[in-house]
């Protein structure tokens, strides 16, 4: 294995380990406010009312799973189903006022976890962000 291949393998392993740490932290932080990661992810995608089928697509899951998420968010008073104004057959999911406030609090709890970035100097943090942007942009492009 070449040194570049070894470094790439190390980077991928570090990403795997970091993702586990971040998931554990998210689960703990969200549990304090009564959310599971899937509910938090759904809230994240509700910037505007969205058709439930489109939400399933964004979450890369089955529409029946989104129905369960919508049910739970409605039970919590965080979201509501609405009829799509352009197609009455389509149901949209939209945040309630309480949902907007709650999502803001949930995001603050999650992003407060950025303390793991504290060991980086400002220039290191900017370089890290630039590298991650480049990786994500390449991964998301068709």
Secondary structure as UniProt FT lines:
FT   HELIX           3..31
FT   TURN            32..34
FT   HELIX           37..44
FT   STRAND          50..51
FT   HELIX           52..59
FT   HELIX           63..75
FT   TURN            76..77
FT   STRAND          79..84
FT   TURN            85..86
FT   STRAND          87..95
FT   HELIX           97..111
FT   HELIX           112..117
FT   TURN            118..119
FT   HELIX           122..140
//
